[in-house]
Amino acid sequence: MDRLPHLHAVSDLQDHAADLIRDAGEAPVGITRYGRLVAALISPDDLASFQELRRAAERAFWTLDAERAARDVAQGDVEDWDDVVKDLRARYHR
C-alpha cells in the first residue's frame, strides 16, 4: 500500500462516504487532511489478508526469538535474573 490509487480529503467523507466505501472494495482509498495521509479504507478481503500476514510475521519472529534464546541457553550465554531486574529498575525507575 505504498501508493494509494485514490486520495480524498477528510471533507469528502461526509458528502461521498458511500462512493468512497464502494471504491475501497476495488482498491485502497487514502484519506488526507491538509494534504497528509491520515487514514486508508480497504476492503474486508484486504483487511483479512493483512491480518493474516501480520499473524504469520509475528509467528515467524516468535519462532526466531525462541530459537535464539534456546541457542543462547545451550551456549551458556545467559544473564542472572536478579541482575537483569536491578538493571531494568535502575534504568526505568520513576
N, C-alpha and C positions, 0 to 999 in steps of 0.2 A: 504494500500500500504506500510505496514511496511517492507516487504521483496519483492523485485522485482525479478521475476524469471529469467530475462535476464539482464545482465550487460555488457555494451560495452564501450570502450574508445571513447573519442571525435574523435580521428583519424579514427575510424571505420565509422563515418558518411559519409565521402567523398566516400569511396570505397563501402560501403554497405547500403546506405540510403534506397534503395528500400526494401531490406531484413528486415531492422530494422522497417520500417513502416509496412510491412506485419506482422511481429512478434507482433507489438503493437496492431494489430487488434485482436489478440488471448489473449495476456496478456501484462501488462505494461512492458516497456523496460526502464531500467535505463541507463543513460549516465554518465560516470565517467570522471574525469580529474584528473590526478595524484592520482588515486585510490579513489577519493572522489566523491560521487554522486552530480552531478550538474544540472541534468535535468531528466525528465521522459517523455516518449512517451506513450500516452494512446489512446485507440480507441475513435471515436466520441461518441459512446454509453456510454462509461465510463465517458467521459467528461460531457455529458448531465446529467448523474446520479449524478456526483459530484456537478455540478452547482445547480441542484435541491435540493440536500442535503444541500448545503450551504444556499440557499434561505430559506429553511424550518428552519434551525437553526437560521438564522437572524430574521425571523418572530417570532420564539419562544422567543428569547432574547428580542426583542422589546416588545412583549406581557408581559413578566415578568417585564421588566423595567416600563412599563405603569402601571401595577398592583401595583408595589411597590410605584411608585410616587403617585397614587391615594390614597393608604393606608396612606402614609406619610401626604398628604394634609388633609385627613379626621381626622388624629390624631393630626393635628396642628404642625407636625414636618417639618417646612419649614424655609428657610433662607431668610432674606431680600435681594432682588436682588442687591441693591446698595452695600451692604456689600460683596456679592459674587464677584461683579465686582472689587471692591477695592482689595480684597484678590488676585484675579487672576492677576490683573495688577501688584501688588507688587511682586508676585511670578515669573511672566514671562515677566516682562518689560525688554526690551533690550536697 
